[in-house]
Amino acid sequence: MAKKKTKMSRGFKRLITLFGAALFFIALFFGWSYYNKIYAPNISDNKKDQIIFIPTGSAIEDVIQILEEEHLLINEASFLWVSEKMNYTLHVKPGKYQLKKGMSNKELIGLLRSGKQVPIKLTFSNIRTIYDLAGAVGGKIEADSASIAFLFKEKEYLENYGLNTYNSLCLMIPNTYEFKWNTSAEEFFQRMSVEYKKFWSESRKAKAKNIGLTQSEVCVLASIVDKETRRNDEKSIIAGVYMNRYLKGWKLEADPTLVFASGDFTIRRVLNEHKDIDSPYNTYLYTGLPPGPICMPAISSVDAVLNYQKHEYMFFCAREDFSGYHSFAKNYIQHLINARKFQKELNRRKILS
């Protein structure tokens, strides 16, 4: 009897051992599977570091589709499983993200859930119209050019910023800025309003008040100066000529305003026929400043107006050597002499329009 019991006891122990081993290997299998789902690479090693864009309003299904379209995911099911465990399915954040090859689900979802985006750098310079600006910005951020251009012409919206449909471009200060990709048109305006307030320091506001111009009027005059010369060392002199005319109640008679009024920015030579264009921007027809800027002026042009040079010049024209500099005159007779030299050179070079 004792031998029988011993054999049964040994058999039971073996059964327990085998069962325990089976449980161990099952646990090991599921543990390894669990580990792989979380920590194994799930972004293909065959791909270089990849940029993806997740639009505003996207759900987890949209994210999976974006990753699948780029052939990035190795295992879609494991990505969805870990997304649910990490609560990403309810917290999808739009933006521009850089994915590194070989990323695990934990790394990938941690990045996407954090909202840590690759910043967008936008540089504004040499912008003539609101449509040029909208075209330069739209597509680089999530907002398209149409939605940005719309706000520039939306009267009630602009009133919130103390602007109108003519001078709305004055809000934009040319520089390089960092944005999140998922920036809306409204958020773009809000950010530029913040930058505008930073730019218009107490010192600049005091200078504008001292010369008798509002901030928008400074911008308008600066835009004319900007299109008159590319020479920064000459800008304050030209600004002084226009301030002399403005303070005396003369018409500004600025050729760049005729180019803007015509809408033909290829014009190289302003003719008498351009002076008859009926436009509020035609400073040969109307006294005072135009209703809005004719471009987004450079900061150097704004500061040239704020610090315009006080002198007695009332006229200027481009030098005949085409150096980009100008000849200045205190009276019309001297101005005609300078102008004829330049016109003669235009004719010699056959620049007729």
URGIUR-V939875 format. One record per residue. RES is the residue in three letters. SS is DSSP state (2 for helix, 1 for strand, 0 for the rest). OMEGA is omega in whole degrees, -180 to 180 (NA if undefined). D_CENTER is the distance of its C-alpha to the mean C-alpha in Angstrom with 2 decimals. Layout:
res	ss	omega	d_center
RES	SS	OMEGA	D_CENTER
RES	SS	OMEGA	D_CENTER
This chain:
res	ss	omega	d_center
MET	0	-178	92.29
ALA	2	180	90.56
LYS	2	-180	89.59
LYS	2	-180	88.17
LYS	2	-180	86.06
THR	2	179	84.80
LYS	2	179	83.76
MET	2	-179	81.95
SER	2	179	80.25
ARG	2	179	79.11
GLY	2	179	77.85
PHE	2	180	75.95
LYS	2	178	74.34
ARG	2	179	73.33
LEU	2	179	71.86
ILE	2	-180	69.93
THR	2	180	68.76
LEU	2	179	67.68
PHE	2	178	65.94
GLY	2	179	64.17
ALA	2	179	63.12
ALA	2	179	61.84
LEU	2	180	59.84
PHE	2	-179	58.48
PHE	2	176	57.35
ILE	2	179	55.91
ALA	2	179	54.01
LEU	2	-180	52.96
PHE	2	-178	51.77
PHE	2	177	49.74
GLY	2	178	48.48
TRP	2	178	47.40
SER	2	178	45.79
TYR	2	-180	44.04
TYR	2	-179	42.88
ASN	2	180	41.60
LYS	2	-175	39.59
ILE	2	-167	37.77
TYR	2	-180	37.73
ALA	0	178	38.33
PRO	1	177	35.51
ASN	0	169	33.98
ILE	1	-172	31.06
SER	0	175	32.63
ASP	0	-179	33.48
ASN	0	-179	33.29
LYS	0	171	29.50
LYS	0	173	27.14
ASP	0	-170	24.50
GLN	1	174	22.46
ILE	1	173	19.00
ILE	1	178	19.31
PHE	1	177	17.13
ILE	1	-177	18.89
PRO	0	175	17.82
THR	0	179	18.32
GLY	0	-179	22.06
SER	0	173	23.31
ALA	0	-178	26.90
ILE	2	179	28.68
GLU	2	179	29.95
ASP	2	179	26.46
VAL	2	179	25.62
ILE	2	180	28.92
GLN	2	179	28.26
ILE	2	-179	24.90
LEU	2	180	26.78
GLU	2	-180	29.72
GLU	2	178	27.85
GLU	0	180	26.58
HIS	0	-177	30.21
LEU	0	-175	29.28
LEU	1	173	31.77
ILE	0	-177	35.34
ASN	0	-178	36.80
GLU	2	-176	35.19
ALA	2	-179	38.03
SER	2	178	37.71
PHE	2	-180	33.96
LEU	2	-179	34.67
TRP	2	-180	37.64
VAL	2	177	35.79
SER	2	179	32.88
GLU	2	-180	35.53
LYS	2	-179	37.17
MET	0	176	33.96
ASN	0	179	33.07
TYR	0	-177	29.78
THR	0	179	30.78
LEU	0	-176	30.25
HIS	0	177	27.08
VAL	0	-178	24.65
LYS	0	180	21.11
PRO	0	176	18.11
GLY	1	178	15.46
LYS	1	-175	14.97
TYR	1	176	18.16
GLN	1	179	19.88
LEU	1	179	23.58
LYS	0	-179	26.20
LYS	0	179	29.25
GLY	0	179	32.36
MET	0	174	30.74
SER	1	177	33.23
ASN	2	-180	32.73
LYS	2	179	32.74
GLU	2	-178	29.99
LEU	2	-177	27.89
ILE	2	176	28.35
GLY	2	178	27.97
LEU	2	-176	24.48
LEU	2	-179	23.45
ARG	2	-179	25.17
SER	2	-176	23.61
GLY	0	-179	20.03
LYS	0	-172	19.15
GLN	0	167	16.03
VAL	0	-177	14.50
PRO	0	176	11.23
ILE	1	176	8.00
LYS	1	178	6.81
LEU	1	177	3.72
THR	1	177	5.93
PHE	0	173	6.67
SER	0	179	10.38
ASN	0	179	13.22
ILE	0	-179	11.82
ARG	0	-173	14.98
THR	0	178	14.52
ILE	2	-180	12.62
TYR	2	174	13.18
ASP	2	180	11.68
LEU	2	179	8.36
ALA	2	178	8.87
GLY	2	-179	9.90
ALA	2	-177	7.11
VAL	2	-178	4.70
GLY	1	-179	8.05
GLY	0	175	9.71
LYS	0	168	7.24
ILE	1	-175	7.42
GLU	0	179	10.86
ALA	0	179	10.45
ASP	0	-175	11.49
SER	2	-179	11.05
ALA	2	-179	14.40
SER	2	178	13.75
ILE	2	179	10.81
ALA	2	-180	13.11
PHE	2	-179	15.97
LEU	2	178	14.91
PHE	2	-178	14.53
LYS	0	-178	18.15
GLU	0	-171	19.53
LYS	2	-176	22.01
GLU	2	179	23.05
TYR	2	-178	19.62
LEU	2	180	18.64
GLU	2	178	21.98
ASN	0	-179	20.91
TYR	0	-179	18.67
GLY	0	-178	21.42
LEU	0	175	19.75
ASN	0	-175	20.97
THR	0	178	20.00
TYR	0	-171	20.65
ASN	0	-176	18.77
SER	2	180	15.76
LEU	2	180	13.45
CYS	2	-180	15.10
LEU	2	-174	13.07
MET	0	177	10.02
ILE	0	-177	10.86
PRO	0	-179	9.74
ASN	0	174	9.15
THR	1	-176	7.71
TYR	1	173	6.55
GLU	1	178	7.69
PHE	1	165	7.26
LYS	0	-178	10.09
TRP	0	-176	9.97
ASN	0	177	12.09
THR	0	178	9.85
SER	0	178	11.37
ALA	2	180	10.59
GLU	2	179	12.83
GLU	2	176	11.34
PHE	2	179	7.89
PHE	2	-179	10.30
GLN	2	180	12.42
ARG	2	-179	10.12
MET	2	175	9.28
SER	2	177	13.04
VAL	2	-180	13.88
GLU	2	178	12.15
TYR	2	-179	13.93
LYS	2	176	17.15
LYS	2	-178	16.92
PHE	2	-178	16.58
TRP	0	178	19.44
SER	0	178	22.06
GLU	2	180	25.66
SER	2	180	26.49
ARG	2	179	24.04
LYS	2	179	25.12
ALA	2	179	28.71
LYS	2	178	28.34
ALA	2	179	26.91
LYS	2	-178	29.85
ASN	2	180	32.23
ILE	0	174	31.44
GLY	0	179	31.65
LEU	0	172	28.11
THR	0	179	25.67
GLN	2	180	22.12
SER	2	178	20.99
GLU	2	175	23.90
VAL	2	179	22.92
CYS	2	-179	19.48
VAL	2	-180	21.41
LEU	2	179	23.90
ALA	2	179	21.40
SER	2	177	19.74
ILE	2	178	23.28
VAL	2	-178	23.97
ASP	2	-179	20.79
LYS	2	177	22.12
GLU	2	-175	25.64
THR	0	173	25.22
ARG	0	-178	23.22
ARG	0	-177	25.78
ASN	2	-178	24.59
ASP	2	-179	28.26
GLU	2	-172	29.12
LYS	2	-178	26.46
SER	2	178	28.46
ILE	2	179	31.54
ILE	2	176	29.95
ALA	2	178	28.52
GLY	2	177	32.14
VAL	2	-178	33.51
TYR	2	176	31.36
MET	2	176	32.19
ASN	2	179	35.86
ARG	2	-178	35.72
TYR	2	-178	33.87
LEU	2	178	36.36
LYS	2	-180	39.28
GLY	0	177	38.19
TRP	0	167	37.82
LYS	0	-177	35.49
LEU	0	179	32.54
GLU	0	-180	33.17
ALA	0	-178	29.86
ASP	2	-180	29.63
PRO	2	179	25.81
THR	2	177	26.06
LEU	2	177	28.47
VAL	2	179	26.12
PHE	2	-179	23.47
ALA	2	-179	26.27
SER	2	-177	27.48
GLY	0	180	24.21
ASP	0	-175	25.35
PHE	0	176	23.06
THR	0	-178	25.46
ILE	0	178	28.12
ARG	0	-179	29.43
ARG	0	179	32.44
VAL	0	-178	32.60
LEU	0	-180	35.94
ASN	2	-179	38.15
GLU	2	179	37.37
HIS	2	-178	33.72
LYS	2	-180	35.09
ASP	2	-180	36.54
ILE	0	-179	33.32
ASP	0	-178	33.49
SER	0	177	30.09
PRO	0	179	29.15
TYR	0	-179	27.00
ASN	0	-177	30.22
THR	0	171	31.19
TYR	0	179	34.47
LEU	0	-172	35.54
TYR	0	179	34.17
THR	0	177	34.61
GLY	0	-179	31.90
LEU	0	173	28.15
PRO	0	-177	26.26
PRO	0	-180	24.83
GLY	0	-179	21.22
PRO	0	178	19.25
ILE	0	173	19.59
CYS	0	171	16.24
MET	0	-174	13.53
PRO	0	175	15.95
ALA	0	179	15.63
ILE	2	179	16.64
SER	2	179	19.90
SER	2	177	20.64
VAL	2	-179	20.23
ASP	2	177	22.51
ALA	2	177	24.85
VAL	2	-179	25.48
LEU	2	-179	26.01
ASN	0	-174	28.39
TYR	0	-177	29.77
GLN	0	179	32.97
LYS	0	-179	36.12
HIS	0	-178	38.41
GLU	0	-180	40.53
TYR	0	177	38.68
MET	0	-176	38.20
PHE	1	171	37.36
PHE	1	174	35.54
CYS	1	-179	34.96
ALA	1	178	33.64
ARG	0	-178	36.10
GLU	0	179	38.09
ASP	0	179	37.34
PHE	0	179	33.73
SER	0	-176	32.60
GLY	0	178	29.71
TYR	0	-175	31.71
HIS	1	173	33.62
SER	1	-175	37.19
PHE	1	-179	37.76
ALA	1	178	40.77
LYS	0	-179	42.40
ASN	0	-173	44.33
TYR	2	-179	44.02
ILE	2	179	46.81
GLN	2	179	45.13
HIS	2	180	41.84
LEU	2	178	43.68
ILE	2	179	45.06
ASN	2	-177	41.63
ALA	2	-179	40.15
ARG	2	177	43.04
LYS	2	-179	42.50
PHE	2	179	38.91
GLN	2	178	39.93
LYS	2	180	42.71
GLU	2	176	40.37
LEU	2	180	38.06
ASN	2	-179	41.21
ARG	2	-180	42.34
ARG	0	179	39.09
LYS	0	173	39.34
ILE	0	-171	36.00
LEU	0	-179	37.07
SER	0	NA	33.92
